[in-house]
Amino acid sequence: IGVVCLGIYLLNKEKNDEHNAKIALTSTNVDFLKPVLPGEKVMVVAEKQYFRFNKLKCRVEMSNAMDQVVARGTISGMIIKNIHQK
């Protein structure tokens, strides 16, 4: 969630005409510390480590309603621009 939202934000910030660009997950390194049950609310926070050459790497942390960290790690993704437009 954090990587995709931040990727969309950064893509729009650059004001590229790549409206059909897609964001692909490339790697994850996440530690899951506590279970999250169905219906439980969580908050995800992502901090950009770098964004260059259409590659994005973020530190992410997910907390539950009691502000306990339930997962943390790094997630990387990249923006894939469409070559063929309809």
C-alpha contacts under 8 A as a table, 3 or more apart, distances in Angstrom:
res1	aa1	res2	aa2	distance
1	I	4	V	5.41
1	I	5	C	6.13
1	I	44	V	7.33
2	G	5	C	5.37
2	G	6	L	6.01
2	G	44	V	6.49
2	G	45	V	6.34
2	G	46	A	4.98
2	G	58	C	7.86
2	G	60	V	6.78
3	V	6	L	5.22
3	V	7	G	5.85
3	V	46	A	6.86
3	V	56	L	7.48
3	V	57	K	7.56
3	V	58	C	6.44
3	V	75	I	6.87
3	V	76	S	7.17
3	V	77	G	6.97
4	V	7	G	4.99
4	V	8	I	6.16
4	V	23	I	6.55
5	C	8	I	5.23
5	C	9	Y	6.23
6	L	9	Y	5.01
6	L	10	L	6.09
6	L	46	A	7.68
6	L	48	K	7.92
7	G	10	L	5.15
7	G	11	L	6.00
7	G	23	I	7.10
7	G	56	L	7.06
7	G	79	I	7.50
8	I	11	L	5.08
8	I	12	N	6.16
8	I	23	I	7.96
9	Y	12	N	5.24
9	Y	13	K	6.06
10	L	13	K	4.90
10	L	14	E	6.35
11	L	14	E	5.40
11	L	15	K	6.77
11	L	16	N	6.75
12	N	15	K	5.06
12	N	16	N	6.72
16	N	19	H	7.61
18	E	21	A	5.30
18	E	81	K	6.39
18	E	82	N	7.36
20	N	81	K	7.06
20	N	82	N	6.28
21	A	79	I	6.59
21	A	80	I	5.61
21	A	81	K	4.46
21	A	82	N	5.72
22	K	79	I	5.69
22	K	80	I	5.18
22	K	81	K	6.53
22	K	82	N	7.85
23	I	77	G	6.67
23	I	78	M	5.66
23	I	79	I	4.56
23	I	80	I	6.07
24	A	77	G	5.38
24	A	78	M	5.41
24	A	79	I	6.37
24	A	80	I	7.07
25	L	75	I	7.75
25	L	76	S	6.20
25	L	77	G	4.30
25	L	78	M	6.69
26	T	75	I	7.86
26	T	76	S	5.53
26	T	77	G	4.82
26	T	78	M	6.91
27	S	75	I	5.88
27	S	76	S	5.16
27	S	77	G	6.86
28	T	73	G	7.61
28	T	74	T	5.93
28	T	75	I	4.48
28	T	76	S	6.35
29	N	73	G	5.46
29	N	74	T	5.26
29	N	75	I	6.36
30	V	71	A	6.76
30	V	72	R	5.54
30	V	73	G	4.12
30	V	74	T	6.16
30	V	75	I	7.60
31	D	71	A	5.56
31	D	72	R	5.53
31	D	73	G	6.03
32	F	35	P	7.65
32	F	70	V	6.07
32	F	71	A	4.38
32	F	72	R	6.82
33	L	69	V	7.23
33	L	70	V	4.91
33	L	71	A	5.40
33	L	72	R	7.98
34	K	69	V	7.65
34	K	70	V	4.68
34	K	71	A	7.12
35	P	70	V	6.84
36	V	40	E	6.47
36	V	64	N	7.69
36	V	70	V	7.42
37	L	40	E	5.56
40	E	64	N	7.48
40	E	65	A	7.65
41	K	64	N	6.20
41	K	65	A	5.99
42	V	62	M	6.56
42	V	63	S	5.55
42	V	64	N	4.49
42	V	65	A	6.09
43	M	62	M	5.54
43	M	63	S	5.31
43	M	64	N	6.43
43	M	65	A	7.76
44	V	60	V	6.99
44	V	61	E	5.75
44	V	62	M	4.40
44	V	63	S	6.59
45	V	60	V	5.65
45	V	61	E	5.36
45	V	62	M	6.42
46	A	58	C	5.99
46	A	59	R	5.59
46	A	60	V	4.36
46	A	61	E	6.56
47	E	58	C	5.32
47	E	59	R	5.14
47	E	60	V	6.40
48	K	51	F	7.27
48	K	56	L	7.40
48	K	57	K	6.18
48	K	58	C	4.46
48	K	59	R	6.50
49	Q	56	L	7.65
49	Q	57	K	5.46
49	Q	58	C	5.15
49	Q	59	R	6.73
50	Y	55	K	7.76
50	Y	56	L	5.79
50	Y	57	K	5.50
50	Y	58	C	7.19
51	F	54	N	6.53
51	F	55	K	5.47
51	F	56	L	4.45
51	F	57	K	6.65
52	R	55	K	5.39
52	R	56	L	6.81
54	N	78	M	5.58
54	N	79	I	5.28
54	N	80	I	7.76
55	K	76	S	7.45
55	K	77	G	6.00
55	K	78	M	4.35
55	K	79	I	6.55
56	L	76	S	5.63
56	L	77	G	5.31
56	L	78	M	5.82
57	K	74	T	7.04
57	K	75	I	5.89
57	K	76	S	4.29
57	K	77	G	6.49
58	C	74	T	5.57
58	C	75	I	5.50
58	C	76	S	6.32
59	R	72	R	7.55
59	R	73	G	5.79
59	R	74	T	4.49
59	R	75	I	6.59
60	V	72	R	5.55
60	V	73	G	5.51
60	V	74	T	5.81
60	V	75	I	7.07
61	E	69	V	6.95
61	E	70	V	7.79
61	E	71	A	5.75
61	E	72	R	4.26
61	E	73	G	6.65
62	M	69	V	5.84
62	M	70	V	5.71
62	M	71	A	5.13
62	M	72	R	6.28
63	S	66	M	7.71
63	S	67	D	5.39
63	S	68	Q	5.23
63	S	69	V	4.29
63	S	70	V	5.35
63	S	71	A	7.10
64	N	67	D	5.28
64	N	68	Q	5.52
64	N	69	V	6.62
64	N	70	V	6.59
65	A	68	Q	7.41
69	V	72	R	7.35
82	N	85	Q	6.71
